[in-house]
Amino acid sequence: MEENANGKLYVSLSASEVRRRLKGHGYGVRRIESAGKRRAVIVHTATDKHLRQLEALFQGAVESMNEPSP
């Protein structure tokens, strides 16, 4: 069985805005979750070129590649 290799990308946009920006693109996105007010998490399997394209799509709104510290 294959190991789950999902990455998380935190963005400072609402989940609905993230969905609007992603419409028509794939980039290995599995799901989008709300992470608070005007904040979302993009769960993805993107690597290399697709990861760079995903980050470029949300340029200026990307908070972190990893889960934030408490």
Secondary structure, 3 states (H helix, E strand, C coil): CCCCCCEEEEECCCHHHHHHHHCCCCCCEEEEEECCCCCEEEEECCCHHHHHHHHHHCCCCEEECCCCCC
